[in-house]
Amino acid sequence: MTKTPRVISGINLSKLLRKYGYDITRQTGSHLRLTTNINGSHHITIPNHKFLKVGTLSSILNDISSHLEIEKSQLLNELFN
């Protein structure tokens, strides 16, 4: 099982999420809005910070795994391995 990474930027996370069809649809200030149409339309907002806080990253990943109907551990393995 892969642990949640401690050092990842918002832009790097957005690049990793392309695997699931998420593309940047807009940017407002320091936040990126990503949208996917896989498994229905879904929007997430990611801070475009150099380092995401662990709780923020965990919340984003929980939201994505819930939308994609997969376990969070599976999502972590697919993104970070």
Secondary structure as the mmCIF struct_conf table of DSSP 4:
data_model
#
loop_
_struct_conf.conf_type_id
_struct_conf.id
_struct_conf.beg_label_comp_id
_struct_conf.beg_label_asym_id
_struct_conf.beg_label_seq_id
_struct_conf.end_label_comp_id
_struct_conf.end_label_asym_id
_struct_conf.end_label_seq_id
HELX_LH_PP_P HELX_LH_PP_P1 THR A 2 PRO A 5
BEND BEND1 ARG A 6 VAL A 7
HELX_RH_AL_P HELX_RH_AL_P1 GLY A 10 LEU A 16
HELX_RH_3T_P HELX_RH_3T_P1 LEU A 17 TYR A 20
TURN_TY1_P TURN_TY1_P1 GLY A 21 GLY A 21
STRN STRN1 ASP A 23 THR A 28
TURN_TY1_P TURN_TY1_P2 GLY A 29 SER A 30
STRN STRN2 HIS A 31 THR A 36
TURN_TY1_P TURN_TY1_P3 ILE A 38 ASN A 39
BEND BEND2 GLY A 40 GLY A 40
STRN STRN3 HIS A 42 PRO A 47
BEND BEND3 LYS A 50 PHE A 51
HELX_RH_AL_P HELX_RH_AL_P2 VAL A 54 LEU A 68
TURN_TY1_P TURN_TY1_P4 GLU A 69 GLU A 69
BEND BEND4 ILE A 70 ILE A 70
HELX_RH_AL_P HELX_RH_AL_P3 LYS A 72 PHE A 80
#
